[in-house]
Every structure is written in structure tokens, then in C-alpha cells.
């Protein structure tokens, strides 16, 4: 699959049904990494609000007019001691199983990075579970570096 077969565009409210399915796919895939996720039904995002918000960017990737991947970038306030006041936070990264390994996530991340730079963000971050090695590898491929590990104690 070549990049000219993939369309990257802003998500619309018409995309909400498939995006809600993607959200459940993310939750299902993250459950093995996080015993603290509540039992179903659970939702991570207010996707409708994010699609309508000018300070966020929700995008989808399409192949033959089928939405196959998603991602978002939002503005987050940095901790007071950091050298930047705000940063772009990337999330909602999901690619349909049938389309994984074809470089689509890299195109999604590139578009979100472009939006982030256009908005003036100099720092871009995301979080990933330490044991989610495929995701870590995918993010490292597009330039992210491991930065901090959050630890927990019951």
C-alpha cells in the first residue's frame, strides 16, 4: 500500500460511530497492560467535543473511503517547572487490525505533528504502556524517544 492510496483528513461528526468503535478497540487492547481500567462500559474520550473544538485536532485515515485509523492532538498545560507552558499531547492512536503494519500510523502521527507545529507547540508528547512493545516500536519509528516511566503501587 502506498501513501497515495491513503487519505488523511479531519474527523467529522459523521465519523463518530466508527471512532467510538476504535475507542473500544483501544480500551480492549490496553486492558492487559492496566488492571486499573474500570469494567465496561468505559470510555476514555469525549470525541464529539474534541471534533468540534478548535484547540484539538482529531484526524482519520481512509483507504478506499473506509476509515481505518485515527489519532488526536490536544493542548495540555505543562508542569510549572518545565521550559514550556503548553505542549501538544497525542492520543487516540488506533489502526484497524487489517491495516496495521502499512505505515498508516506514521502518516497519522506526521499530520498531528504538522498541526502541532502550526499551532506553535515546540514539545509533543504521548503516553504508552511500558509493556506495549509494538506501540513503543511504532512511536520510536516516527521519532519519539522514551522519556519517563510512571510507576504505581497498590
Residue, then its C-alpha position, 0 to 999 in steps of 0.5 A: x500500500x502506498x501513501x497515495x492510496x491513503x487519505x488523511x483528513x479531519x474527523x467529522x461528526x459523521x465519523x463518530x460511530x466508527x471512532x467510538x468503535x476504535x475507542x473500544x478497540x483501544x480500551x480492549x487492547x490496553x486492558x492487559x497492560x492496566x488492571x486499573x481500567x474500570x469494567x465496561x462500559x468505559x470510555x476514555x474520550x469525549x470525541x464529539x467535543x474534541x471534533x468540534x473544538x478548535x484547540x484539538x485536532x482529531x484526524x482519520x485515515x481512509x483507504x478506499x473511503x473506509x476509515x481505518x485509523x485515527x489519532x488526536x492532538x490536544x493542548x495540555x498545560x505543562x508542569x510549572x517547572x518545565x521550559x514550556x507552558x503548553x505542549x501538544x499531547x497525542x492520543x487516540x492512536x488506533x489502526x484497524x487490525x487489517x491495516x496495521x503494519x502499512x505505515x498508516x500510523x506514521x502518516x497519522x502521527x506526521x499530520x498531528x505533528x504538522x498541526x502541532x507545529x502550526x499551532x506553535x507547540x515546540x514539545x509533543x508528547x504521548x503516553x504508552x504502556x511500558x509493556x506495549x512493545x509494538x506501540x513503543x516500536x511504532x512511536x520510536x519509528x516516527x521519532x519519539x524517544x522514551x522519556x519517563x516511566x510512571x510507576x504505581x503501587x497498590 
